[in-house]
Amino acid sequence: MAGAAPHWPAEAGAPDRPAGSCTVDELLARVRGRIERVEPAVAWSRLAAGALLVDTRPSEQRDRDGEVPGAVVIDRNVLEWRLDPAGPDRLPEVTGYDLEVLVLCNEGYSSSLVADTLRTLGLTRAVDVIGGFVAWAAAGLPTTGGRASEAAA
């Protein structure tokens, strides 16, 4: 079968995990026990009060679904370098370790991992937006662009 994705046979069960490893669901549970998570409406009010909202969604999702006004878009693969307060490649908006950073992904999963990583870098006020952009838009909070909204116009 050329081009078919390899898969683990269902009848074989899951492979043995190495000692100390965890599933992604277990990892998310651990991370979410260490971070603050906020509803989209709370994130909107914190953005209005001066927090930095970081949108980590890929361009394809932003083009399709729209963007959040005032959000800073940072590709996930360079995020730590752009937000490290001690790093030479940080964004100008990263003014110190006391910066409140709101992390937004599409549905609120990878943003949990990012918020935890940012806390490890010393940004102790990094939080995750529950439900991500999907929940943000569903709550009727401001968005711009996106092919779905353009098609409705």
Helices and strands as residue ranges (DSSP letters): G 10-12, H 24-32, E 36-38, H 40-48, E 52-55, H 59-65, E 72-73, G 76-78, H 79-83, E 101-104, H 110-120, E 126-129, H 132-138, H 147-152
